[in-house]
């Protein structure tokens, strides 16, 4: 983020997140095929950075806590995006949150993971997924 975030920072807000995938034939292609999209509401709150308050007893020497703000998965029929009668389904997943480290000198960090699962035959060598 490039700065320390305070509790009233505008970053901590409610967002509408559009999740989807575009498939390009190669790295210079301008046209693409879209996979089905899903819109979700995500609330990003200031994380509890006091790890001591998360433990009933003594905080471990090396501790960390993951705060997940969203974890969305949805499935779609392959025929929906291919426009034919292809059997099977695909899955898209988006996950995001904050990793807090209790070790002195460790840097806390935001994380965002994106995943796409489809039958191997749907992944063509040279295609770019975005």
C-alpha positions as CSV (number, residue, x, y, z in Angstrom):
1,X,0.0,0.0,0.0
2,X,3.0,2.3,0.4
3,X,1.7,3.8,3.7
4,X,0.5,2.8,7.1
5,X,-3.3,2.5,7.1
6,X,-5.2,4.2,9.9
7,X,-8.7,3.1,11.1
8,X,-10.5,5.8,9.2
9,X,-8.6,5.2,5.9
10,X,-11.0,5.2,2.9
11,X,-9.5,1.8,1.9
12,X,-11.6,0.2,4.6
13,X,-14.9,0.1,2.9
14,X,-17.5,-2.0,1.1
15,X,-16.7,-3.0,-2.5
16,X,-18.6,-4.8,-5.3
17,X,-16.1,-7.3,-6.8
18,X,-16.6,-8.7,-10.3
19,X,-15.0,-12.1,-10.6
20,X,-14.4,-13.5,-14.1
21,X,-11.8,-14.7,-16.6
22,X,-10.9,-13.7,-20.1
23,X,-9.1,-16.1,-22.4
24,X,-6.9,-14.6,-25.1
25,X,-5.5,-16.7,-28.0
26,X,-2.0,-15.3,-27.4
27,X,-0.2,-12.3,-25.8
28,X,-1.0,-10.0,-28.7
29,X,-4.7,-10.9,-29.2
30,X,-7.2,-8.1,-28.8
31,X,-10.3,-10.3,-28.9
32,X,-11.1,-12.7,-26.0
33,X,-13.6,-15.3,-24.7
34,X,-15.2,-14.5,-21.4
35,X,-16.0,-17.1,-18.8
36,X,-19.2,-16.4,-16.7
37,X,-18.9,-13.6,-14.2
38,X,-20.1,-13.2,-10.6
39,X,-20.4,-10.1,-8.6
40,X,-20.0,-10.2,-4.8
41,X,-20.0,-7.7,-2.0
42,X,-16.8,-7.5,0.1
43,X,-16.3,-5.6,3.3
44,X,-12.7,-4.8,4.1
45,X,-12.3,-3.9,7.7
46,X,-9.2,-2.8,9.7
47,X,-7.7,-6.0,11.0
48,X,-7.0,-6.6,14.7
49,X,-3.2,-6.1,14.8
50,X,-2.8,-6.9,18.5
51,X,-2.1,-10.7,18.3
52,X,-1.9,-10.9,22.1
53,X,-5.7,-10.3,22.2
54,X,-6.2,-13.4,20.0
55,X,-4.6,-15.8,22.5
56,X,-6.1,-16.8,25.9
57,X,-2.7,-17.6,27.3
58,X,0.7,-16.4,26.4
59,X,1.3,-15.4,22.8
60,X,3.6,-18.0,21.1
61,X,7.2,-16.9,20.2
62,X,6.4,-17.2,16.5
63,X,2.8,-16.4,15.7
64,X,0.7,-15.3,12.8
65,X,-3.0,-14.8,12.1
66,X,-4.8,-14.8,8.8
67,X,-7.9,-12.7,8.5
68,X,-9.9,-13.6,5.4
69,X,-12.3,-10.9,4.1
70,X,-13.8,-12.8,1.2
71,X,-13.6,-16.4,-0.1
72,X,-16.0,-16.8,-3.1
73,X,-16.3,-19.9,-5.3
74,X,-18.8,-20.4,-8.0
75,X,-19.2,-23.1,-10.7
76,X,-20.4,-22.7,-14.3
77,X,-21.2,-25.1,-17.1
78,X,-18.6,-25.3,-19.9
79,X,-21.4,-25.1,-22.4
80,X,-22.4,-21.7,-21.1
81,X,-19.2,-20.0,-22.2
82,X,-18.4,-22.2,-25.2
83,X,-21.9,-21.8,-26.7
84,X,-22.2,-25.5,-27.5
85,X,-23.1,-28.7,-25.8
86,X,-19.7,-29.4,-24.1
87,X,-20.2,-31.5,-21.0
88,X,-18.6,-30.5,-17.7
89,X,-18.2,-27.6,-15.3
90,X,-15.5,-25.1,-14.3
91,X,-14.9,-23.4,-11.0
92,X,-13.6,-19.9,-10.2
93,X,-12.4,-18.9,-6.8
94,X,-11.3,-15.5,-5.4
95,X,-9.9,-15.2,-1.9
96,X,-8.4,-12.2,-0.1
97,X,-7.4,-11.0,3.3
98,X,-4.6,-10.0,5.6
99,X,-1.7,-11.9,7.2
100,X,-0.5,-10.6,10.5
101,X,2.8,-11.7,12.0
102,X,3.7,-11.5,15.6
103,X,7.4,-11.7,15.1
104,X,9.4,-8.6,15.7
105,X,10.4,-6.9,12.5
106,X,8.0,-9.0,10.4
107,X,5.9,-7.1,7.9
108,X,2.1,-7.7,7.8
109,X,0.7,-8.1,4.3
110,X,-2.4,-8.2,2.2
111,X,-3.1,-11.2,0.0
112,X,-5.3,-12.0,-2.9
113,X,-5.6,-15.4,-4.5
114,X,-7.4,-16.2,-7.8
115,X,-8.0,-19.7,-9.1
116,X,-9.6,-21.3,-12.1
117,X,-10.3,-25.0,-12.4
118,X,-11.5,-26.6,-15.7
119,X,-10.8,-29.9,-17.5
120,X,-7.3,-30.0,-18.8
121,X,-8.5,-30.0,-22.4
122,X,-9.9,-26.5,-21.9
123,X,-6.4,-25.1,-21.2
124,X,-4.8,-24.6,-24.6
125,X,-1.0,-24.1,-24.8
126,X,-0.3,-20.5,-25.7
127,X,-3.6,-19.1,-24.5
128,X,-3.4,-16.2,-21.9
129,X,-5.9,-16.3,-19.0
130,X,-6.5,-12.9,-17.4
